[in-house]
Amino acid sequence: MKRWKMRICNEAKKDYRKLDGSIRKQVVAGILKVAEAPLPSQNGYGKPLGNKNGNNLTGFFKIKYKAIGIRVVYTLVPSKATMNIVVISERDDNYCYDLASKLYAKYGDRVFEDFFDNLI
């Protein structure tokens, strides 16, 4: 199985850089694992968001890191086999999903395009 390309928005890149080094390694390892099968399926890792806390996040997916209290929110560009990392934050649902909604408002449908920089 071929790994999807990974892109990251500037806001998520800044939040990633604020993380402790050991946490960063765990976050990247999780993203690399999910990038092998990011779509929701029997063998996939994608967990769709839909409507969360009053935010319409249809088309967004999440990775939960329970042990380290981090959540990653991403979108997909299936035609380009690209995974866009939009949010890397503490696992507080309200904050994480509100941030994803704000970034969707900022970038619009570009969050569903091969638009962002390469991952890290």
C-alpha positions, 0 to 999 in steps of 0.5 A: 500500500502506498502512503499518501502525500502529507501536507500541513497548513501554517497554523498546524505547523506552528502548533506542531513546533510548539510541542515537546520533542518526544510528543512530536515524534509520536505525532509524526509516527501517528500521521505516517501510520494513518497516511497509509490508509487515511480513508474510513474503511475496514483497513483504514484509520480515518475517523470522520468528524461531521457536525461537532459542537455546532461546527460543520466539519463534514469532510474532515477526519481526526486522529486521537492520541489518547496517551498524550492528549493530542488530536490531529484534524485532517482533510483528504484530496483523493484525486492527488492521494494527499492528506492535509493536516489542518489542526494539531492541538490538545485534545479538548474537543471544543477548542480543536473543532472550533479551530478546525472550523475557523481554519475552514472559514479562512481557507475555504474549500482549499482545505480539500485541495493539494494546497499546503506545504509539505509536512514538517 
